[in-house]
Amino acid sequence: MKKVIMSVLAAMAVSAAAPAFAADMPVKAPKLVVAAPSPWDIAFGVAFTSDYRLRSVSQSNKKVAVQGYFELQYNVNDWLKLYAGVWGSSLAGYVANAEIDPNGGVRLAFGNFGLDLGYIYYGYPDGTNNNVGSFGEFYAKPSYKVNDWLTFSGIIDGGNNFNNGLAITGSKNAGYYSGAAMITLPFSPGGITISLNPEIGRQWYSCTTGVGACPAVSGYTYWDVGLVFNYKAATLDLRYWDTNRHNTFMAPAAFGGKDLAGSTFVATLKFDTTWSALK
């Protein structure tokens, strides 16, 4: 009888201690499942400029223009990105009141080298003469980051039926090429990055049909240099523009007959961000 009682007491003691032993045993933490970042993103922005210049020729009659863009992006991998979007600006009004430019392409990145390949259509949906003036061009934009403060970039751009043969009989090929540098200065007061951005380029065009007369100017050279202030999503661009074709591109008399390719200073305030940056 005594053995039975002792066995029962021992069993009770073991069962009473079991919860304490279980509490002292290490418990594996559940694995956290981190969702992979979405390959999709959206970039968008708005700008206010004192003069909208396209290759140094004023498109807004040397007046203030409002601009904006929207771009859908898909990151295939670390070195390949696909994109499609639309950019728009207000204009002077004597050719059209607005410019709407759909565009799309691919961006490649290999170390410090980048390459943007795509197509852009310069559209003037409310233009006179049944949308005369709209045209499209293919482009290649290489870039190379030398170091943290110096990046070189360029543009090679071309297309046919430039301006729908506006003012000539038959169409013409056209394009431009340019080179630029972004030089970041070695100080950033209050977290503001300050950079110099010089550029020089050449616009060219020629008749393709041999019918009619080409305009007097078959091309021109332009140059500009900007002092760029950037703080987070905001950028202030103060830029000097000039060309070698003064008094060639003129506004209609009804709009003051201004020299649209003359030298000038332009101030532009831009705000750019992405959907992923807002999360």
C-alpha positions as CSV (number, residue, x, y, z in Angstrom):
1,M,0.0,0.0,0.0
2,K,2.9,2.3,0.9
3,K,4.4,1.7,-2.6
4,V,1.2,2.7,-4.3
5,I,0.9,5.9,-2.3
6,M,4.5,6.8,-3.0
7,S,3.9,6.2,-6.8
8,V,0.9,8.4,-6.8
9,L,2.7,11.2,-5.0
10,A,5.7,11.0,-7.4
11,A,3.4,11.2,-10.4
12,M,1.6,14.3,-8.9
13,A,5.0,15.9,-8.3
14,V,6.1,15.3,-11.9
15,S,2.8,16.6,-13.4
16,A,3.0,19.7,-11.2
17,A,6.5,20.5,-12.4
18,A,5.8,19.9,-16.0
19,P,4.3,23.4,-16.7
20,A,7.3,25.0,-15.2
21,F,9.6,22.9,-17.3
22,A,7.6,23.8,-20.4
23,A,7.7,27.5,-19.6
24,D,11.5,27.4,-19.3
25,M,11.9,25.7,-22.7
26,P,12.9,28.1,-25.6
27,V,10.1,28.8,-28.1
28,K,10.9,29.4,-31.7
29,A,9.6,32.8,-33.0
30,P,7.3,32.6,-35.9
31,K,8.9,33.4,-39.3
32,L,8.1,36.9,-40.5
33,V,7.0,36.9,-44.2
34,V,8.1,40.1,-45.8
35,A,6.2,40.9,-49.0
36,A,8.4,41.6,-52.0
37,P,8.3,45.2,-53.2
38,S,6.0,45.8,-56.1
39,P,7.7,46.2,-59.5
40,W,5.1,48.8,-60.4
41,D,5.5,52.5,-59.6
42,I,4.1,55.9,-60.7
43,A,6.2,59.0,-61.1
44,F,4.4,62.4,-61.4
45,G,5.2,66.1,-61.1
46,V,4.2,69.7,-61.9
47,A,6.2,72.7,-62.9
48,F,5.8,76.5,-63.3
49,T,8.2,78.2,-65.7
50,S,8.7,81.8,-66.7
51,D,9.2,80.7,-70.4
52,Y,8.7,77.3,-71.9
53,R,11.8,76.7,-74.1
54,L,12.0,73.7,-76.5
55,R,15.6,73.5,-77.7
56,S,16.0,77.2,-76.8
57,V,13.0,78.4,-78.9
58,S,10.1,79.8,-76.8
59,Q,6.9,77.9,-77.1
60,S,5.0,80.2,-74.7
61,N,5.8,83.5,-76.4
62,K,8.2,84.3,-73.5
63,K,5.3,84.1,-71.0
64,V,4.7,81.8,-68.0
65,A,3.7,78.2,-68.7
66,V,2.3,75.5,-66.4
67,Q,3.5,71.9,-67.0
68,G,2.9,68.5,-65.6
69,Y,3.6,64.8,-66.3
70,F,2.5,61.3,-65.3
71,E,4.6,58.1,-65.9
72,L,3.8,54.5,-65.2
73,Q,6.9,52.4,-64.5
74,Y,7.6,48.7,-64.3
75,N,10.9,47.4,-62.9
76,V,11.7,44.2,-64.7
77,N,15.0,43.7,-62.7
78,D,17.9,45.8,-61.3
79,W,19.0,46.9,-64.8
80,L,15.8,47.1,-66.8
81,K,12.8,49.4,-66.4
82,L,9.9,49.9,-68.8
83,Y,7.8,53.1,-68.8
84,A,5.0,54.9,-70.5
85,G,3.6,58.3,-69.7
86,V,2.4,61.7,-70.9
87,W,3.8,65.2,-70.5
88,G,1.9,68.5,-71.1
89,S,2.4,72.2,-71.1
90,S,0.4,75.4,-71.8
91,L,1.5,77.3,-74.9
92,A,1.4,80.8,-76.4
93,G,-1.9,80.3,-78.2
94,Y,-1.1,81.4,-81.8
95,V,-0.4,77.8,-82.9
96,A,-2.1,75.9,-80.1
97,N,-3.1,76.4,-76.5
98,A,-1.5,73.2,-75.2
99,E,1.1,70.6,-76.0
100,I,0.4,67.0,-75.0
101,D,3.3,64.6,-75.4
102,P,2.7,60.8,-74.9
103,N,6.0,58.9,-74.7
104,G,7.3,55.5,-73.7
105,G,10.4,53.4,-73.7
106,V,13.0,51.4,-71.7
107,R,15.7,52.5,-69.3
108,L,18.8,50.4,-68.9
109,A,21.4,50.6,-66.1
110,F,24.8,48.9,-66.1
111,G,26.9,50.1,-63.2
112,N,27.5,53.9,-63.7
113,F,26.2,53.8,-67.3
114,G,22.6,54.4,-68.2
115,L,20.7,54.4,-71.4
116,D,17.1,55.6,-72.1
117,L,15.6,54.4,-75.4
118,G,12.1,55.5,-76.5
119,Y,9.6,57.4,-78.6
120,I,7.9,60.7,-78.0
121,Y,5.0,62.3,-79.9
122,Y,4.8,66.1,-79.7
123,G,1.0,66.7,-80.0
124,Y,-0.9,69.9,-80.4
125,P,-4.6,68.7,-80.2
126,D,-6.1,72.1,-80.4
127,G,-3.7,73.4,-83.1
128,T,-4.8,75.3,-86.1
129,N,-5.1,73.7,-89.6
130,N,-6.3,70.3,-88.3
131,N,-3.5,69.6,-85.8
132,V,-0.7,70.7,-88.2
133,G,2.5,70.9,-86.2
134,S,2.4,67.6,-84.4
135,F,5.3,65.2,-85.0
136,G,7.1,62.2,-83.4
137,E,10.7,61.4,-82.7
138,F,12.7,58.4,-81.5
139,Y,15.4,59.2,-78.9
140,A,18.4,57.7,-77.2
141,K,19.7,59.3,-74.0
142,P,23.0,57.9,-72.7
143,S,24.5,58.9,-69.3
144,Y,27.6,58.2,-67.3
145,K,28.1,58.9,-63.6
146,V,31.9,59.6,-63.2
147,N,31.6,60.1,-59.4
148,D,29.3,61.5,-56.8
149,W,29.6,65.0,-58.1
150,L,29.9,64.7,-61.9
151,T,27.6,63.1,-64.5
152,F,27.7,63.4,-68.2
153,S,24.6,62.9,-70.4
154,G,23.5,63.2,-74.0
155,I,20.6,63.0,-76.4
156,I,20.3,61.8,-80.0
157,D,16.8,62.3,-81.4
158,G,15.3,62.1,-84.8
159,G,12.1,61.5,-86.8
160,N,10.4,62.2,-90.1
161,N,7.5,64.5,-91.3
162,F,8.7,67.1,-88.8
163,N,5.9,69.6,-88.1
164,N,3.7,67.8,-90.7
165,G,5.6,69.8,-93.4
166,L,4.4,73.1,-92.0
167,A,5.2,76.0,-94.3
168,I,6.8,73.8,-97.0
169,T,5.6,71.4,-99.7
170,G,6.3,67.9,-98.7
171,S,7.7,66.6,-95.4
172,K,11.2,66.7,-93.9
173,N,13.4,64.8,-91.6
174,A,14.5,66.4,-88.4
175,G,16.2,65.8,-85.1
176,Y,18.7,67.1,-82.6
177,Y,21.7,66.0,-80.5
178,S,23.1,67.5,-77.4
179,G,25.6,67.0,-74.6
180,A,25.3,68.1,-71.0
181,A,27.0,67.7,-67.6
182,M,25.6,67.8,-64.0
183,I,28.2,69.2,-61.6
184,T,27.2,69.0,-57.9
185,L,28.9,71.6,-55.8
186,P,30.7,70.5,-52.6
187,F,28.3,72.2,-50.2
188,S,24.6,71.8,-49.3
189,P,23.3,74.5,-47.0
190,G,20.2,73.3,-45.1
191,G,20.2,70.0,-47.0
192,I,19.8,71.8,-50.4
193,T,21.8,70.3,-53.2
194,I,23.3,72.9,-55.6
195,S,24.4,71.9,-59.1
196,L,25.6,73.5,-62.4
197,N,24.0,72.0,-65.5
198,P,25.6,73.3,-68.8
199,E,24.3,72.0,-72.2
200,I,25.0,72.5,-75.9
201,G,22.9,71.1,-78.7
202,R,22.2,71.2,-82.4
203,Q,18.7,71.1,-84.1
204,W,18.7,70.0,-87.7
205,Y,16.1,69.4,-90.4
206,S,15.9,68.9,-94.2
207,C,13.4,68.3,-97.0
208,T,12.8,64.7,-98.0
209,T,10.7,65.0,-101.1
210,G,12.7,67.5,-103.1
211,V,9.4,69.3,-103.8
212,G,9.0,72.9,-102.8
213,A,11.5,75.0,-100.9
214,C,13.0,74.3,-97.5
215,P,12.9,77.1,-95.0
216,A,15.9,79.5,-94.9
217,V,17.2,77.9,-91.7
218,S,18.2,74.2,-92.0
219,G,19.4,74.0,-88.5
220,Y,20.8,76.0,-85.5
221,T,22.9,75.6,-82.5
222,Y,21.7,76.3,-79.0
223,W,23.3,76.3,-75.5
224,D,22.1,76.8,-72.0
225,V,23.5,76.6,-68.4
226,G,21.5,76.2,-65.3
227,L,22.0,76.7,-61.6
228,V,19.9,74.0,-60.0
229,F,18.7,73.9,-56.3
230,N,17.2,70.7,-55.1
231,Y,15.5,69.9,-51.8
232,K,13.7,66.6,-51.5
233,A,10.8,66.8,-54.1
234,A,11.3,70.5,-55.0
235,T,13.7,71.8,-57.6
236,L,14.4,75.4,-58.6
237,D,16.1,75.8,-62.0
238,L,17.6,79.2,-62.9
239,R,18.8,79.0,-66.5
240,Y,20.3,81.1,-69.3
241,W,19.3,80.2,-72.9
242,D,20.8,81.3,-76.2
243,T,21.1,80.4,-79.9
244,N,23.0,81.4,-83.0
245,R,19.8,82.3,-84.7
246,H,18.5,85.6,-83.3
247,N,15.6,87.2,-85.1
248,T,14.9,84.1,-87.2
249,F,12.1,82.5,-85.2
250,M,9.6,85.3,-84.6
251,A,6.2,85.4,-82.9
252,P,3.3,86.7,-85.1
253,A,2.7,90.4,-85.1
254,A,-0.5,89.9,-83.2
255,F,1.7,88.4,-80.4
256,G,4.3,91.2,-80.4
257,G,6.6,89.9,-83.0
258,K,9.1,88.7,-80.3
259,D,12.5,87.1,-81.1
260,L,11.6,83.6,-79.7
261,A,15.2,82.3,-80.0
262,G,16.9,85.3,-78.5
263,S,19.0,85.1,-75.3
264,T,17.0,85.0,-72.0
265,F,16.9,83.9,-68.4
266,V,14.3,81.4,-67.4
267,A,13.2,80.4,-63.8
268,T,11.4,77.0,-63.3
269,L,10.0,75.6,-60.1
270,K,9.3,71.9,-60.2
271,F,7.9,69.3,-57.8
272,D,8.6,65.6,-58.6
273,T,7.9,62.4,-56.6
274,T,6.8,58.8,-57.0
275,W,4.0,56.8,-55.5
276,S,6.4,54.5,-53.7
277,A,8.1,57.5,-52.0
278,L,4.7,58.6,-50.6
279,K,4.0,55.3,-48.8
